[in-house]
Amino acid sequence: MNLRNGKIGIIDLSTGESSEEDFAGDVLTEGVPRELLEKHGPDSIVLGTGLLTGSLIPASCVGTLTTGRHTMPILGHAGIELKLTGFDFLVLKGKASNWGYIWIRDGIMEFVEMPESPQLNSWQRTEKIRSDQGDSKIQVLSGGPWCDAGSPAAQLVVDHWGGEDKVGMGAEFGKRNLAAVAFRGMGELEVADPEAHFEKSVALMRGHLSRLALNKGLQSYYEGAAVDDFVSLAHRYIGCYGCPYPCRSYLKTEEDPKEMRLMHKEPGYLHYDIPALEMATKVGLSPRDATRVLVRCARAGAEPVAVMAAALASSAHPDVVSIDALLARHDDIRPASKGNFELSFPALKDYETCLGLGLCPRYWAKVGFDIGAISSCAESALGHKLM
Ligand code: SF4
Protein backbone atom coordinates (compact mmCIF):
# COMPACT_ATOMS: atom_id res chain seq x y z
CA MET A 1 0.00 0.00 0.00
CA ASN A 2 1.48 3.36 -1.04
CA LEU A 3 2.29 5.93 1.67
CA ARG A 4 0.91 3.61 4.37
CA ASN A 5 2.34 0.82 6.54
CA GLY A 6 -0.92 -1.12 6.82
CA LYS A 7 -0.58 -1.45 10.60
CA ILE A 8 -2.15 -0.11 13.80
CA GLY A 9 -0.27 -0.68 17.08
CA ILE A 10 -2.10 -1.04 20.39
CA ILE A 11 -0.51 -1.00 23.84
CA ASP A 12 -2.18 -1.45 27.21
CA LEU A 13 -0.28 0.67 29.73
CA SER A 14 -1.69 -1.29 32.68
CA THR A 15 -0.09 -4.57 31.52
CA GLY A 16 2.57 -3.41 29.03
CA GLU A 17 1.13 -5.84 26.47
CA SER A 18 1.08 -4.73 22.86
CA SER A 19 -0.74 -6.05 19.78
CA GLU A 20 -1.36 -5.12 16.17
CA GLU A 21 -4.27 -4.72 13.77
CA ASP A 22 -4.16 -4.49 9.99
CA PHE A 23 -5.01 -1.13 8.50
CA ALA A 24 -6.28 -0.85 4.95
CA GLY A 25 -6.75 2.92 4.67
CA ASP A 26 -5.02 4.46 1.66
CA VAL A 27 -7.88 6.94 1.23
CA LEU A 28 -8.56 10.05 3.30
CA THR A 29 -8.83 8.74 6.86
CA GLU A 30 -9.57 11.80 8.99
CA GLY A 31 -12.22 9.85 10.95
CA VAL A 32 -9.94 6.95 11.91
CA PRO A 33 -8.76 8.30 15.31
CA ARG A 34 -12.40 8.70 16.44
CA GLU A 35 -13.25 5.19 15.21
CA LEU A 36 -10.29 3.81 17.17
CA LEU A 37 -11.46 5.63 20.30
CA GLU A 38 -14.90 4.09 19.87
CA LYS A 39 -13.40 0.65 19.44
CA HIS A 40 -10.77 0.74 22.18
CA GLY A 41 -12.48 3.01 24.69
CA PRO A 42 -12.99 6.77 24.93
CA ASP A 43 -10.22 7.02 27.56
CA SER A 44 -7.61 5.87 25.04
CA ILE A 45 -5.10 8.16 23.33
CA VAL A 46 -4.64 7.76 19.56
CA LEU A 47 -1.48 8.85 17.80
CA GLY A 48 -1.77 8.98 14.03
CA THR A 49 -0.37 10.13 10.74
CA GLY A 50 -2.10 11.69 7.75
CA LEU A 51 -2.63 10.00 4.40
CA LEU A 52 0.09 12.13 2.73
CA THR A 53 2.43 12.52 5.73
CA GLY A 54 5.93 11.84 4.45
CA SER A 55 5.10 12.46 0.78
CA LEU A 56 6.88 15.14 -1.26
CA ILE A 57 3.87 17.47 -1.24
CA PRO A 58 4.94 20.70 0.52
CA ALA A 59 4.57 20.71 4.31
CA SER A 60 3.37 17.08 4.48
CA CYS A 61 4.75 16.82 8.01
CA VAL A 62 1.70 16.38 10.22
CA GLY A 63 0.94 13.70 12.77
CA THR A 64 -1.91 13.92 15.29
CA LEU A 65 -2.72 13.08 18.88
CA THR A 66 -6.42 12.51 19.60
CA THR A 67 -8.28 12.03 22.86
CA GLY A 68 -12.01 11.93 23.53
CA ARG A 69 -12.12 15.72 23.63
CA HIS A 70 -9.64 17.06 21.10
CA THR A 71 -7.14 16.45 18.29
CA MET A 72 -3.84 18.31 18.23
CA PRO A 73 -1.29 18.32 15.40
CA ILE A 74 2.26 17.07 15.92
CA LEU A 75 4.71 19.06 13.80
CA GLY A 76 8.42 19.45 13.19
CA HIS A 77 9.85 16.09 12.14
CA ALA A 78 7.72 14.11 14.58
CA GLY A 79 4.86 13.33 12.18
CA ILE A 80 7.10 11.84 9.48
CA GLU A 81 9.21 9.96 12.05
CA LEU A 82 6.02 8.52 13.54
CA LYS A 83 4.95 7.21 10.15
CA LEU A 84 8.38 5.69 9.55
CA THR A 85 8.14 3.66 12.78
CA GLY A 86 6.08 1.17 10.79
CA PHE A 87 2.68 2.13 12.23
CA ASP A 88 -0.04 4.34 10.73
CA PHE A 89 -1.88 4.73 14.04
CA LEU A 90 -1.13 3.83 17.66
CA VAL A 91 -3.62 3.32 20.46
CA LEU A 92 -2.52 3.82 24.09
CA LYS A 93 -4.95 2.25 26.57
CA GLY A 94 -5.21 2.12 30.34
CA LYS A 95 -2.98 3.57 33.05
CA ALA A 96 0.54 2.45 33.94
CA SER A 97 1.19 1.45 37.53
CA ASN A 98 4.64 3.11 37.46
CA TRP A 99 5.93 6.20 35.66
CA GLY A 100 7.47 5.60 32.25
CA TYR A 101 7.33 6.27 28.54
CA ILE A 102 6.25 4.52 25.36
CA TRP A 103 9.14 3.71 23.02
CA ILE A 104 8.26 3.02 19.37
CA ARG A 105 10.56 2.05 16.48
CA ASP A 106 10.97 -0.61 13.75
CA GLY A 107 7.39 -1.85 14.08
CA ILE A 108 7.80 -2.42 17.85
CA MET A 109 6.20 -0.53 20.74
CA GLU A 110 6.91 -1.03 24.43
CA PHE A 111 6.48 0.67 27.79
CA VAL A 112 9.77 1.61 29.46
CA GLU A 113 9.72 2.45 33.16
CA MET A 114 11.30 5.78 34.14
CA PRO A 115 10.55 6.15 37.88
CA GLU A 116 12.56 9.36 38.17
CA SER A 117 10.43 11.18 35.58
CA PRO A 118 8.31 13.15 38.14
CA GLN A 119 11.55 14.87 39.18
CA LEU A 120 12.43 15.75 35.56
CA ASN A 121 11.11 18.62 33.47
CA SER A 122 10.14 18.02 29.84
CA TRP A 123 13.55 18.94 28.43
CA GLN A 124 15.34 16.64 30.90
CA ARG A 125 12.98 13.79 29.94
CA THR A 126 13.73 14.28 26.24
CA GLU A 127 17.47 14.34 26.88
CA LYS A 128 17.37 11.30 29.17
CA ILE A 129 15.36 9.21 26.70
CA ARG A 130 17.71 10.12 23.84
CA SER A 131 20.72 9.34 25.99
CA ASP A 132 19.32 6.04 27.35
CA GLN A 133 18.29 4.84 23.88
CA GLY A 134 21.54 6.11 22.32
CA ASP A 135 20.06 8.21 19.51
CA SER A 136 19.90 12.02 19.49
CA LYS A 137 17.34 11.99 16.67
CA ILE A 138 14.59 10.30 18.68
CA GLN A 139 11.41 12.39 18.59
CA VAL A 140 9.88 12.94 22.01
CA LEU A 141 6.40 14.10 22.82
CA SER A 142 6.92 14.98 26.45
CA GLY A 143 4.97 16.06 29.48
CA GLY A 144 6.38 18.05 32.40
CA PRO A 145 5.44 18.71 36.02
CA TRP A 146 2.20 20.49 35.06
CA CYS A 147 1.15 17.48 33.00
CA ASP A 148 1.99 15.10 35.86
CA ALA A 149 -0.16 17.22 38.19
CA GLY A 150 -3.10 16.97 35.77
CA SER A 151 -3.33 20.75 35.42
CA PRO A 152 -6.04 21.88 32.95
CA ALA A 153 -3.38 24.20 31.46
CA ALA A 154 -0.78 21.45 30.97
CA GLN A 155 1.08 21.47 27.65
CA LEU A 156 2.75 18.64 25.77
CA VAL A 157 5.96 19.71 24.08
CA VAL A 158 7.35 18.25 20.87
CA ASP A 159 11.15 17.92 20.97
CA HIS A 160 11.52 20.76 23.51
CA TRP A 161 9.12 23.22 21.84
CA GLY A 162 5.49 24.16 22.48
CA GLY A 163 2.73 25.51 20.28
CA GLU A 164 0.64 22.52 19.25
CA ASP A 165 -1.11 21.82 22.57
CA LYS A 166 -3.36 24.70 23.56
CA VAL A 167 -6.10 22.80 25.37
CA GLY A 168 -4.38 20.92 28.19
CA MET A 169 -3.75 17.62 26.38
CA GLY A 170 -0.65 17.19 28.55
CA ALA A 171 -2.87 16.33 31.51
CA GLU A 172 -3.97 13.19 29.61
CA PHE A 173 -0.38 11.91 29.89
CA GLY A 174 -0.16 12.71 33.61
CA LYS A 175 -3.40 10.86 34.37
CA ARG A 176 -1.87 7.68 32.94
CA ASN A 177 1.60 7.97 34.60
CA LEU A 178 2.89 8.57 31.11
CA ALA A 179 5.99 10.79 31.12
CA ALA A 180 6.48 10.85 27.33
CA VAL A 181 6.03 9.06 24.02
CA ALA A 182 9.27 8.59 22.09
CA PHE A 183 9.73 7.31 18.56
CA ARG A 184 12.30 6.94 15.81
CA GLY A 185 11.41 6.27 12.19
CA MET A 186 13.87 4.17 10.21
CA GLY A 187 11.35 2.61 7.82
CA GLU A 188 10.47 3.37 4.21
CA LEU A 189 7.31 4.34 2.36
CA GLU A 190 6.41 3.30 -1.15
CA VAL A 191 4.95 5.63 -3.77
CA ALA A 192 3.31 4.68 -7.08
CA ASP A 193 5.39 6.80 -9.46
CA PRO A 194 8.36 8.40 -7.68
CA GLU A 195 9.52 10.45 -10.68
CA ALA A 196 6.10 11.95 -11.41
CA HIS A 197 5.50 12.59 -7.71
CA PHE A 198 8.83 14.41 -7.41
CA GLU A 199 8.24 16.55 -10.52
CA LYS A 200 4.68 17.48 -9.62
CA SER A 201 5.60 18.30 -6.03
CA VAL A 202 8.54 20.51 -7.04
CA ALA A 203 6.31 22.34 -9.56
CA LEU A 204 3.67 22.86 -6.86
CA MET A 205 6.26 24.18 -4.40
CA ARG A 206 7.78 26.54 -7.02
CA GLY A 207 4.32 27.90 -7.80
CA HIS A 208 3.80 28.66 -4.11
CA LEU A 209 7.19 30.31 -3.63
CA SER A 210 6.77 32.49 -6.74
CA ARG A 211 3.71 34.08 -5.09
CA LEU A 212 5.30 34.61 -1.68
CA ALA A 213 7.74 37.25 -0.47
CA LEU A 214 11.24 36.28 0.73
CA ASN A 215 10.86 34.02 3.76
CA LYS A 216 11.71 35.58 7.12
CA GLY A 217 10.66 32.77 9.44
CA LEU A 218 7.87 33.60 11.86
CA GLN A 219 7.83 37.18 10.60
CA SER A 220 6.38 35.85 7.33
CA TYR A 221 3.29 34.66 9.23
CA TYR A 222 3.05 37.04 12.18
CA GLU A 223 3.82 40.75 12.03
CA GLY A 224 4.62 40.87 15.76
CA ALA A 225 7.83 38.99 14.90
CA ALA A 226 8.94 41.89 12.67
CA VAL A 227 9.76 44.23 15.59
CA ASP A 228 13.46 45.11 15.94
CA ASP A 229 13.81 43.55 19.41
CA PHE A 230 12.61 40.19 18.03
CA VAL A 231 14.58 40.33 14.77
CA SER A 232 17.82 41.25 16.60
CA LEU A 233 17.66 37.96 18.58
CA ALA A 234 17.02 35.73 15.53
CA HIS A 235 19.60 33.01 15.06
CA ARG A 236 18.05 30.99 12.20
CA TYR A 237 14.80 29.88 10.59
CA ILE A 238 13.82 26.22 10.78
CA GLY A 239 11.23 24.35 8.71
CA CYS A 240 9.29 21.22 9.57
CA TYR A 241 9.73 18.21 7.29
CA GLY A 242 9.03 19.26 3.69
CA CYS A 243 8.18 22.89 4.46
CA PRO A 244 9.62 25.31 1.90
CA TYR A 245 8.37 28.45 3.69
CA PRO A 246 8.97 28.00 7.42
CA CYS A 247 7.25 29.86 10.26
CA ARG A 248 9.81 28.82 12.88
CA SER A 249 12.35 31.37 14.18
CA TYR A 250 15.00 30.27 16.65
CA LEU A 251 15.92 33.11 19.01
CA LYS A 252 18.98 33.20 21.25
CA THR A 253 18.72 35.12 24.50
CA GLU A 254 21.73 33.93 26.47
CA GLU A 255 24.47 34.24 23.84
CA ASP A 256 25.22 36.18 20.66
CA PRO A 257 22.52 35.31 18.07
CA LYS A 258 25.15 35.52 15.32
CA GLU A 259 27.27 32.83 16.99
CA MET A 260 26.58 29.64 15.03
CA ARG A 261 27.94 27.31 17.70
CA LEU A 262 25.64 26.65 20.66
CA MET A 263 27.92 27.62 23.53
CA HIS A 264 25.27 27.81 26.24
CA LYS A 265 23.22 24.83 27.40
CA GLU A 266 19.89 26.64 26.99
CA PRO A 267 20.59 29.54 24.61
CA GLY A 268 17.07 30.20 23.44
CA TYR A 269 13.83 28.95 21.99
CA LEU A 270 12.14 27.94 18.75
CA HIS A 271 9.21 30.30 18.26
CA TYR A 272 6.12 29.29 16.31
CA ASP A 273 3.50 29.79 19.02
CA ILE A 274 1.79 32.96 17.77
CA PRO A 275 -0.93 33.15 20.49
CA ALA A 276 1.81 32.93 23.16
CA LEU A 277 3.74 35.83 21.63
CA GLU A 278 0.55 37.88 21.32
CA MET A 279 -0.14 37.30 25.02
CA ALA A 280 3.47 38.17 25.92
CA THR A 281 3.03 41.50 24.12
CA LYS A 282 -0.22 42.11 26.01
CA VAL A 283 1.54 41.35 29.29
CA GLY A 284 4.30 43.83 28.39
CA LEU A 285 7.20 41.38 28.03
CA SER A 286 10.06 42.17 25.64
CA PRO A 287 10.85 39.50 23.00
CA ARG A 288 13.86 38.49 25.12
CA ASP A 289 11.76 38.01 28.26
CA ALA A 290 8.93 36.40 26.26
CA THR A 291 11.48 33.87 25.00
CA ARG A 292 12.68 33.20 28.56
CA VAL A 293 9.07 32.70 29.70
CA LEU A 294 8.34 30.29 26.85
CA VAL A 295 11.45 28.27 27.75
CA ARG A 296 10.22 27.98 31.33
CA CYS A 297 6.66 27.07 30.29
CA ALA A 298 7.93 24.37 27.90
CA ARG A 299 10.16 22.83 30.56
CA ALA A 300 7.28 22.86 33.07
CA GLY A 301 4.83 21.43 30.52
CA ALA A 302 2.58 24.47 31.04
CA GLU A 303 0.59 26.27 28.34
CA PRO A 304 2.04 29.80 28.12
CA VAL A 305 -1.09 31.76 27.09
CA ALA A 306 -2.96 30.48 30.14
CA VAL A 307 0.08 31.02 32.38
CA MET A 308 0.62 34.62 31.26
CA ALA A 309 -3.12 35.41 31.47
CA ALA A 310 -3.11 34.16 35.07
CA ALA A 311 0.03 36.19 35.81
CA LEU A 312 -1.65 39.32 34.40
CA ALA A 313 -4.75 38.70 36.51
CA SER A 314 -2.67 38.75 39.69
CA SER A 315 -0.23 41.55 38.82
CA ALA A 316 -0.36 44.66 36.62
CA HIS A 317 3.24 44.09 35.49
CA PRO A 318 4.19 40.39 35.50
CA ASP A 319 7.82 39.62 34.74
CA VAL A 320 9.98 36.53 34.30
CA VAL A 321 10.49 36.18 38.07
CA SER A 322 6.78 36.37 38.98
CA ILE A 323 5.85 33.99 36.14
CA ASP A 324 8.56 31.61 37.34
CA ALA A 325 6.98 31.66 40.80
CA LEU A 326 3.56 30.92 39.29
CA LEU A 327 5.01 28.00 37.30
CA ALA A 328 6.34 26.46 40.51
CA ARG A 329 2.80 26.23 41.94
CA HIS A 330 0.85 24.28 39.24
CA ASP A 331 -2.13 26.60 39.71
CA ASP A 332 -5.50 25.33 38.59
CA ILE A 333 -5.76 27.80 35.71
CA ARG A 334 -7.84 27.36 32.56
CA PRO A 335 -6.34 26.88 29.10
CA ALA A 336 -7.52 28.44 25.84
CA SER A 337 -10.37 26.59 24.15
CA LYS A 338 -8.82 26.54 20.68
CA GLY A 339 -5.48 25.52 19.30
CA ASN A 340 -2.78 27.61 17.69
CA PHE A 341 -3.10 25.95 14.28
CA GLU A 342 -6.86 25.48 14.46
CA LEU A 343 -7.21 29.20 13.85
CA SER A 344 -5.39 28.98 10.49
CA PHE A 345 -8.60 28.56 8.47
CA PRO A 346 -11.98 30.30 8.89
CA ALA A 347 -13.67 26.91 8.39
CA LEU A 348 -12.98 24.07 10.85
CA LYS A 349 -13.65 21.55 8.07
CA ASP A 350 -10.60 22.73 6.07
CA TYR A 351 -8.45 22.44 9.20
CA GLU A 352 -9.64 18.89 9.83
CA THR A 353 -9.13 17.88 6.20
CA CYS A 354 -5.59 19.29 6.33
CA LEU A 355 -4.79 17.18 9.41
CA GLY A 356 -6.35 14.09 7.84
CA LEU A 357 -4.13 14.59 4.81
CA GLY A 358 -1.06 15.15 7.00
CA LEU A 359 -0.54 18.69 5.71
CA CYS A 360 0.35 21.72 7.84
CA PRO A 361 -2.71 23.98 8.21
CA ARG A 362 -0.59 27.12 8.69
CA TYR A 363 1.37 26.60 5.47
CA TRP A 364 -1.66 25.61 3.40
CA ALA A 365 -3.75 28.50 4.69
CA LYS A 366 -0.90 30.78 3.59
CA VAL A 367 -0.54 29.41 0.05
CA GLY A 368 -4.24 28.64 -0.53
CA PHE A 369 -5.74 25.23 0.23
CA ASP A 370 -6.05 24.00 -3.36
CA ILE A 371 -7.40 20.47 -3.10
CA GLY A 372 -7.24 20.03 -6.90
CA ALA A 373 -3.48 20.69 -6.99
CA ILE A 374 -2.94 18.48 -3.93
CA SER A 375 -4.94 15.68 -5.59
CA SER A 376 -2.81 15.83 -8.72
CA CYS A 377 0.39 15.38 -6.68
CA ALA A 378 -1.20 12.80 -4.41
CA GLU A 379 -2.36 10.59 -7.29
CA SER A 380 1.22 10.15 -8.46
CA ALA A 381 2.14 8.93 -4.96
CA LEU A 382 -0.97 6.91 -4.09
CA GLY A 383 -1.60 5.39 -7.49
CA HIS A 384 -5.26 6.39 -7.34
CA LYS A 385 -7.37 9.51 -6.92
CA LEU A 386 -7.29 11.26 -3.57
CA MET A 387 -11.00 10.97 -2.76
S1 SF4 B 1 4.40 26.63 8.24
FE1 SF4 B 1 5.54 26.39 10.16
S2 SF4 B 1 4.46 24.76 11.33
FE2 SF4 B 1 3.81 24.67 9.18
S3 SF4 B 1 5.15 23.16 8.21
FE3 SF4 B 1 6.06 25.19 7.85
S4 SF4 B 1 7.50 25.47 9.56
FE4 SF4 B 1 6.11 23.81 10.14
Boltz pocket constraint, residues with backbone or C-beta under 6 A from the ligand:
constraints:
  - pocket:
      binder: B
      contacts: [[A, 59], [A, 61], [A, 75], [A, 76], [A, 238], [A, 239], [A, 240], [A, 241], [A, 243], [A, 244], [A, 245], [A, 246], [A, 247], [A, 248], [A, 272], [A, 360], [A, 361], [A, 362], [A, 363]]
      max_distance: 6.0
